[in-house]
C-alpha cells in the first residue's frame, strides 16, 4: 500500500455520490436573488473578508447542497440558516448557477502571522519560513500522510483544487486561507458533519493545527483560471 492507494481509496469511498442529480438554475435570475449575499460574500462572490468564503466559480451542485443543508439544519450557522429558510429550491439553483459563472479572484501571497514571523527574523528567514509552510501544505495536499491515515486532498478536490462537479465536491482553489482553516477546524472538532460518511471529520481529526494551516495556505495560492 502506498500514498497513491490512500488517495484512490477515498475516491472509492465516495464513488456512490457521483450520481447526484442537479437541476440547472437560471443565472440571470440568480444575479438578482443574490443581492442579499453581497454584504458578506462580496461583489460577484469574491468576499473581501477572509473569514467569509468566496462563492465565485464554485460548483452549483455544491452550493445548492450547502444551501439545502443550512435550510434543513444539517449544517448550522445562525445567519446562513436564517437566510436559507427564505429560499425555494428554484431560488437556490438560480443563485448557485449565478455564482458558478463568476471568476474567482486570485489571492496575494500570504504573510505569516506575528507569532510565526517576529521582528527578530530577517526578511530572508521569513521568506524561508513561508516557503517551508507552503511546501508542507503542498505535500499534504498531493500525498496526505500514510503513516497517520491522513488522506490526500487531491483525491476528491483535484490537482488544482478544482473539485468535482458531479459528486458535489467543492472547488477549493483561491479560497481564503482563514476560511479554509476555520472549515477544517470545524470538521476536526465535529462542529460540521454534512459530508458523505463524515469523511472530512475522519481526515481532519488526524491533522495537527500546523498541518491545517499549511494546507490552507497552499490551497489559497492555487488557481484554475
N, C-alpha and C positions, 0 to 999 in steps of 0.2 A: 504493500500500500504506500502511496506517495502523495505529494501535495495535489497533483492533478486529480487523483482519485477522490481526495477530500472535496474538491470543488465539484467534481462530477456527481458525487453522492447527493449534494444539495440540489442539483438540477433534478435528479430523480425524485427527490422528496417532494418537489413542487410540480412534478410533471402533470399531476391531475388538475392543476389550476389553469392550465393553458387553454382550456375550453371555455373560459369566461366569455360571456356574451356582452357586447357593448353596443348600445344604440347610439346612432350618430346624432349629435346635437347641432344646433344652429349657431354658428359663431357670431353672426351679426346680432342675433337676439342676446347671446351671451355677453357681448360687449356692454349692452345697456343694463343687463341684470347684474353685472359685476361692479356697478358703481359703488355699492356699499363695501366692497372688498379693498378699494384703493387705499383707504386710510392706513391699513396695516400692511397690505401686500404690494403697494406701490403701483405706479402707472405701468400698465401693460404687464403686471405681475412680477416686476422686479423690485422687491421691497428694499427700502433704504435702511431699515433697522435689522441688524444682523440676527436678532432672535426671532424674527418673523420669516417664514420660509418664502423663497421665490417660487412662484407658481408658473412663470413663463416657461414654455416649451416642455411642460410636464405632460405625461401621457394622460389623455382624457379618461381612459379606463381607470387609472389610479385615482385621479381627482374625484371622479364620480363615486368610487368606492369609499373614499375617505369622507365625503360629504354625507353619504348614507350612514357611515359609522358614527359620525357626530350626531346625526338626527336620531338614530336608534339607541344611542348610548353606549355602543361598544367601544367607542373612542371618546374620551372625555376632555372637554375644555369649555369653561363657562361661556366664553364669548362665541366660539365656533358652534357649540351645541345650540345656543340661543338663535343664532343666525340660520343654522341648518333646518331648524324646525319650521321656518317660514318658507322653505323651498320645496317645490314639487319635484317629481322625478325629471320632468322636462326642463325645469329651471337648472337643475344640477348638470344635466347633459349639455345644455347650452353654455353655461358658464365654463364647464370643463373644455368644451370644444374651442371656446374663445382663447383660453389660456394656452392650450396646446399649440395654437398657431402663432403665439408670440415668441420672440427671440430672447433667450436668457442672457443676461449681462455677464460679462467676464469679470472676475474678481481681481483686484490688485494683489500683489504678493503679501501674504500675511506677515504681521510683526509679532514677535514673541512678547508675551505679557511681562510686566515688570519683575515678577518673581522668577522668570526664566532668563531674563535679559537685564541684569542690573547694570548700574553705571560703571562698575569696575571692569566690565568686559569691553574689549576693543571692538570696533565695527567688524573687523575680520572674524573675531571669535563669535560674535553674534550671528554673522552670516553662516559660519560653520555649524552653529547650533541649529539654525533653521534648516539648513540642508540635511543635517542628520535626522531631524524630525520628519521632514518630507520623505526622505529615503526610507525610514522606518514605516511610515504610512503607506508608501508605495508597495513595499514588500508584503505588508499585511493585506493590502487590497488585492494583490495578484496571487499571493500564495497562502495566506492565512498562517496558522501555526499548528502544524500537525501534532506536535507533542501535547498540546493542550486542547486539541479538537476545536480550534477557532477556525471557522470556515472562511475561505477566500471570498471577498465581496464580488469579485469578477464573475463568479458562477451565476449569480442572479442579476447583477447590475451592469454587466458588460465591461469590455476593455476600457471604454472611455466614460463609464458611468452613465451610459445611455438608457439603462433599464431594459424592460421587456414589456412592450405594449400588450400583447395578447394575454400574458399572465398577470397583468396589472402590477408589475414590479416597477417601482418608481425610478425615474431618471434622477441621478444624484449630481451630475456634473455641474460645476459652477454654483452649487448651493452654498449658502453661508456656512462657514465653519462653526460659528456659535450655535446655529440651529441644529446642525448635524450632531454636535457634542450633546446638546440637550436631548435630541431624539434617541441617540444611542444610550445615554444615561437613563432615560425613562424606560427603555426596553430592558436595560440591565437590572433596574430596580423593580421591574414588574408593574410600573405605572402605565405602561402601554402594552397591549397584547393583541390588537386587532390585525394579526397577520397569520397566514396559514401555519397550523401546527405550533403556533407561538415560537417559530423558528428564530426570530430576531432576539427574543429573550434568551434562548438557549445559546446563541452565539455571544451576545453582548455580556452576559453574566460571567463569561470566562475571560473577558478583556480587562486589562488594567485601565485606570483613568489616563495614564500616559499613552497607551495604545489607542484609546478612543480619540484623544486629542490629535495624535499623529495621523490617523487615518482620515479624520475630519478635515484637517488642514490640507492633506493631499487631495482629497476629493474636491475641495473648494477650488483647487487650481486646475482641475480637469475642465476641458471644454470640448464640445462636439458640435461645432457650428456648421 
